[in-house]
Amino acid sequence: MKKVKVPLYMTGLGIALANTSFAQQPDLETRVSAIESKLNDSSTKTARGTYGANLAQGSANLQDYGFYVSADAILFHLYQDNSGYASIQPGVSGVGSGGPTPPAGFIPFHSSNFNWDFGFKTGLGFYSPHDFWQTGFEFTYFQTQTKAQTAAGSGQSVLQANYTMETAEALYNSAGSFSTASDHWSVTFYNLDWKLGKNFFVSKYLSILPEIGVKTAWFYQNRNLRYDAGLPTYKTIDAQDNYVGVGPKMDVLAKFFLTKNFSILGGVDVALLCATNSTSYDAVDNVSQGFGSGLPYSYNKKKHHISPYLGLNIGLAYDTNFQDDSFNFGVKVAYEQQYYNKASRLIYADEPSAFDVSMQGVDVSFIFSF
């Protein structure tokens, strides 16, 4: 076999490289360990079993981000302050400013109370592929009504009620009396919200979704009252109020994950609405005694004002991915409370009075992300 001569400089270079490799091996392991430690410090393993940098995204963890749709069934109960429509007083038979003074134990008003009624919400949104921002619209529809009737007993009279005890006492002294009173009151509510936010984990089990956006709300109210004292003596009142508000909103939704799929949720949202109330009042008075003298029989007025809004919700949620994380389906059941400041201005006297409107109830939501 023929011997091959290796140049001396190549032999020395190989020895040097080998020595360098062995010398740097411990240093390389140290550097890798340091990098792993830094990654652990700056990353989050979420309750869903996913990894990411701290503040890892908390939206549905899909392979491809796109749209989501939602459908909610709501069962709500509406409350308003101006619910009185009649008062039954004992022994009232005359009218005029010199009438009797209210007796001891002044009897409270008869009020109309709304029932629990169903409504719905529907939403459409988009998950941005850049940093997982999400934006969307949500529309709400809810309609409710109430009917009430009262009649005077022996030796009693029905009086038209107003909002305060003082006003009712004034009517007691100056107004005619009736034998029956009825109230039919309907409210239709619409809401359209736009929002933009980002859902992220602040710890392994807690995610936060802060959002900003625009809120709009409409309340359409119609109230028909009738007071009878036997034909041809009667009085009818038809009062309407249309409330429209729009303004900036901000909300925060938090989820605490009990397992990978189940979580407890809670949220708060606030808005400052620039609102307008368009209020009208029409009455037909066929009371021969001159009942209601001084009250307007036709009245229209608009009022512009700032109307704060506050919303709260708390409940349970479940969501899961399927088909290789291409889709996500979620369900939530929550208690919800909505409060609108000075959203009602129905008229029953010379000027409209402002009252708050609130709704509370159960919201069952279904969300599909794809």
Secondary structure by P-SEA (a helix, b strand, c coil): cbbbbccaaaaaaaaaaaaaaaaaaaaaaaaaaaaaaaaaaacccccccccccccccccccccbbbbbbbbbbbbbbbbbcccccbbbbccccccccccccccccccccbbbbbcbbbbbccbbbbbbcccccccbbbbbbbbbbbbbbbbbccccccccccccaaaaaaaaacbbbbcbbbbbbbbbbbbbbbbcbbbbbccccbbbbbbbbbbbbbbbbbbbbbbbcccccbbbbbbbbbbbbbbcccbbbbbbbcccccccccbbbbbbbbcccbbbbbbbbcccccccccccccccbbbbbbbbbbbbbbbccccccccccccccbbbbbbbbbbbccccccccccbbbbbbbbbbbbbbbbbbcc
